[in-house]
């Protein structure tokens, strides 16, 4: 299922980051979007800039000569969305079962 990168949260966002990082083959991925010890090194390595903008956080990264900007309620969510958008673009294909977990459907 195609999902807008700027709408990714929870398991779907962490899964998308893991598709880039390729650090876990199991059913569960690291918590990049909620754990600084896992998401922080990506922010540092990729030189993702963070700023508090009104009620949201903005993350920006220079990707192939163009700036990618994403927003989120926390710095980690904004940064991980930005990281995913810099690699996959404005939309990413998320497995249907992850979308169900994210929205609480099927419970």
WOUR-V609233 format. One record per residue. RES is the residue in three letters. BURIAL is # if it has 24 or more other ideal C-beta (glycine too) atoms within 12 Angstrom, else .. Layout:
BEGIN
RES,BURIAL
RES,BURIAL
END
This chain:
BEGIN
UNK,.
UNK,.
UNK,#
UNK,.
UNK,#
UNK,#
UNK,#
UNK,#
UNK,#
UNK,#
UNK,#
UNK,#
UNK,#
UNK,#
UNK,#
UNK,#
UNK,#
UNK,#
UNK,#
UNK,#
UNK,#
UNK,.
UNK,.
UNK,.
UNK,.
UNK,.
UNK,.
UNK,.
UNK,#
UNK,#
UNK,#
UNK,#
UNK,#
UNK,#
UNK,.
UNK,.
UNK,.
UNK,.
UNK,#
UNK,.
UNK,.
UNK,#
UNK,#
UNK,.
UNK,.
UNK,#
UNK,.
UNK,#
UNK,.
UNK,#
UNK,.
UNK,.
UNK,.
UNK,.
UNK,.
UNK,.
UNK,#
UNK,#
UNK,#
UNK,#
UNK,#
UNK,.
UNK,.
UNK,.
UNK,.
UNK,.
UNK,.
UNK,#
UNK,#
UNK,#
UNK,#
UNK,#
UNK,.
UNK,#
UNK,#
UNK,#
UNK,#
UNK,#
UNK,#
UNK,#
UNK,#
UNK,#
UNK,#
UNK,#
UNK,#
UNK,#
UNK,#
UNK,#
UNK,.
UNK,.
UNK,.
UNK,#
UNK,.
UNK,#
UNK,.
UNK,.
UNK,.
UNK,#
UNK,#
UNK,.
UNK,.
UNK,#
UNK,.
UNK,.
UNK,.
UNK,.
UNK,.
END
